Amino acid sequence: MIRDSATGRDWGTAAEIAARLGPDVTDRMVINWRRRDGLTVHRVGRAVYSPLDQAAAIEAAKRRSTRGRRRQLAHATAA
């Protein structure tokens, strides 16, 4: 992870973001969010970085969506 000192945002590769967002998020999912959902990318040499907060927002929206496969909430509690 890289922290942008000017904005305070954390940026990471697809694998780093997937690891931070939980066990049911894969690096392939993050790459698809870049292509399909407009996740911002910044290239540094061959490495591709995206902002963690934007990826988390996309992931939260996907998790709340009724489309696609059902996913578990990260902090689900029994009601």
Backbone bond lengths (Angstrom), bond angles and torsions (degrees), N, CA, C in turn:
res aa  C-N    CA-C-N  psi(-1)  N-CA   C-N-CA  omega(-1)  CA-C   N-CA-C  phi
1 M - - - 1.448 - - 1.522 109.04 -
2 I 1.300 114.01 143.66 1.457 121.20 176.36 1.524 107.14 -120.75
3 R 1.336 117.51 132.78 1.459 121.26 176.49 1.525 108.50 -101.73
4 D 1.337 115.43 125.94 1.457 121.91 175.83 1.522 106.89 -80.43
5 S 1.320 117.33 111.83 1.463 120.70 -175.35 1.523 112.51 -67.66
6 A 1.323 117.51 -25.26 1.470 120.30 -179.84 1.526 111.94 -73.44
7 T 1.333 116.90 -39.60 1.464 120.39 -176.78 1.520 113.28 -108.39
8 G 1.319 117.51 -16.39 1.454 121.07 -177.90 1.522 113.61 78.74
9 R 1.323 117.80 9.42 1.474 121.69 -179.88 1.512 110.34 -84.10
10 D 1.341 115.21 143.81 1.457 121.83 172.63 1.521 108.22 -92.91
11 W 1.324 116.22 132.87 1.459 123.24 177.65 1.513 107.95 -118.98
12 G 1.338 116.95 143.23 1.448 119.78 179.74 1.514 112.36 -151.38
13 T 1.310 115.33 166.74 1.458 121.14 174.56 1.526 108.16 -74.38
14 A 1.312 117.26 171.56 1.464 121.35 179.73 1.523 110.73 -58.19
15 A 1.313 117.91 -42.89 1.465 121.70 -179.32 1.526 111.25 -66.04
16 E 1.328 117.58 -40.86 1.459 121.01 179.74 1.525 111.28 -66.53
17 I 1.326 116.74 -41.80 1.459 120.76 178.96 1.519 110.40 -65.47
18 A 1.324 117.06 -43.53 1.460 121.18 179.30 1.535 110.52 -60.33
19 A 1.311 117.21 -41.39 1.461 120.84 179.64 1.524 111.31 -64.77
20 R 1.329 117.57 -36.59 1.471 121.26 -179.49 1.519 112.57 -75.47
21 L 1.339 118.24 -29.38 1.459 121.05 -175.34 1.518 114.07 -86.32
22 G 1.296 118.43 -11.37 1.465 119.57 174.72 1.504 113.86 128.14
23 P 1.338 115.50 168.91 1.463 120.04 -173.81 1.532 114.58 -71.04
24 D 1.332 118.31 -19.68 1.463 118.66 -179.27 1.525 112.56 -95.35
25 V 1.336 117.57 8.82 1.464 122.30 174.89 1.517 107.61 -107.22
26 T 1.331 116.19 128.01 1.460 120.46 -179.34 1.523 109.97 -108.61
27 D 1.324 115.62 162.00 1.459 119.22 177.58 1.526 111.15 -63.30
28 R 1.331 116.96 -30.87 1.471 120.86 177.80 1.532 110.36 -64.91
29 M 1.328 117.63 -37.03 1.458 121.33 177.54 1.531 110.18 -62.72
30 V 1.322 116.96 -43.11 1.467 121.64 -179.72 1.531 109.47 -63.53
31 I 1.312 117.33 -41.74 1.464 121.00 177.91 1.529 110.07 -62.42
32 N 1.333 117.27 -40.80 1.465 120.27 177.06 1.518 111.55 -64.81
33 W 1.330 118.48 -36.83 1.472 120.74 177.24 1.513 110.29 -61.97
34 R 1.328 117.78 -34.76 1.467 120.87 177.46 1.528 109.95 -62.82
35 R 1.319 115.42 -44.14 1.460 120.77 -176.15 1.520 112.12 -77.00
36 R 1.326 117.22 -45.53 1.465 121.77 -171.77 1.524 114.48 -91.91
37 D 1.329 117.65 -35.23 1.464 120.92 -170.26 1.520 113.74 -111.40
38 G 1.316 117.43 4.39 1.457 120.39 174.82 1.516 115.26 77.16
39 L 1.327 117.57 25.33 1.462 120.13 175.72 1.524 108.01 -60.74
40 T 1.314 116.09 127.14 1.462 122.68 -176.82 1.521 110.72 -61.75
41 V 1.320 116.17 140.37 1.465 121.01 176.85 1.525 109.43 -124.89
42 H 1.315 114.13 147.22 1.462 121.65 173.95 1.519 106.29 -137.03
43 R 1.318 115.86 121.41 1.454 120.76 -177.41 1.525 110.14 -96.12
44 V 1.335 114.49 133.12 1.457 121.85 174.99 1.520 105.31 -127.45
45 G 1.316 115.90 99.63 1.464 119.64 -173.07 1.517 108.91 66.13
46 R 1.319 116.23 -124.51 1.467 120.00 178.35 1.523 112.13 -92.84
47 A 1.321 117.27 -11.55 1.472 121.10 -179.47 1.525 109.92 -80.30
48 V 1.330 115.46 143.08 1.465 122.17 178.96 1.522 107.56 -119.88
49 Y 1.334 116.71 122.15 1.454 122.55 -177.75 1.519 110.27 -113.94
50 S 1.342 115.46 148.35 1.460 122.94 176.20 1.521 108.29 -135.23
51 P 1.340 117.72 154.01 1.468 119.72 -179.84 1.528 111.44 -75.13
52 L 1.324 115.50 133.34 1.460 121.78 -178.23 1.528 111.33 -63.57
53 D 1.334 118.09 -41.52 1.464 119.72 -177.17 1.526 112.12 -64.81
54 Q 1.310 117.24 -38.04 1.465 120.45 178.32 1.532 110.40 -69.06
55 A 1.329 117.01 -39.67 1.464 120.77 177.36 1.526 110.42 -64.72
56 A 1.329 117.39 -38.94 1.465 121.05 178.68 1.520 110.81 -64.83
57 A 1.332 117.51 -37.60 1.466 121.13 178.38 1.530 110.74 -66.40
58 I 1.327 117.17 -42.04 1.465 120.88 177.74 1.525 109.66 -64.49
59 E 1.330 116.60 -42.93 1.456 120.81 -179.60 1.528 111.00 -63.19
60 A 1.320 117.51 -40.87 1.465 121.12 179.13 1.525 110.89 -64.55
61 A 1.334 116.79 -41.31 1.465 120.59 178.20 1.527 110.59 -64.56
62 K 1.310 117.04 -40.30 1.467 121.02 178.35 1.523 110.53 -66.00
63 R 1.314 116.80 -39.48 1.462 121.80 -178.81 1.531 110.88 -64.98
64 R 1.329 117.72 -36.57 1.468 121.94 179.39 1.517 112.86 -79.55
65 S 1.318 117.31 -16.36 1.457 121.71 -177.70 1.524 111.00 -67.79
66 T 1.320 115.74 149.12 1.464 120.24 177.21 1.526 111.50 -92.49
67 R 1.313 118.24 -2.00 1.461 121.96 179.49 1.521 110.76 -88.11
68 G 1.310 116.69 153.49 1.458 121.71 175.28 1.516 112.80 79.56
69 R 1.323 114.80 -168.48 1.463 119.42 -177.74 1.515 110.09 -72.48
70 R 1.327 115.86 149.76 1.458 121.28 178.99 1.519 109.24 -73.35
71 R 1.323 115.67 141.53 1.453 120.53 179.15 1.512 109.33 -126.92
72 Q 1.297 116.13 155.06 1.461 121.93 -179.53 1.523 109.41 -84.62
73 L 1.312 117.27 145.20 1.451 121.23 173.33 1.522 108.42 -73.34
74 A 1.316 115.97 143.48 1.459 120.36 -176.53 1.527 111.43 -64.59
75 H 1.322 117.18 -37.78 1.458 120.84 -176.47 1.515 109.88 -123.28
76 A 1.315 116.47 49.39 1.470 120.59 -178.55 1.523 109.53 -71.19
77 T 1.318 114.98 141.16 1.447 120.30 176.79 1.511 108.60 -122.33
78 A 1.296 117.02 148.07 1.462 121.03 178.89 1.528 109.14 -73.72
79 A 1.316 115.32 131.15 1.468 118.59 -177.71 1.502 110.66 -95.04
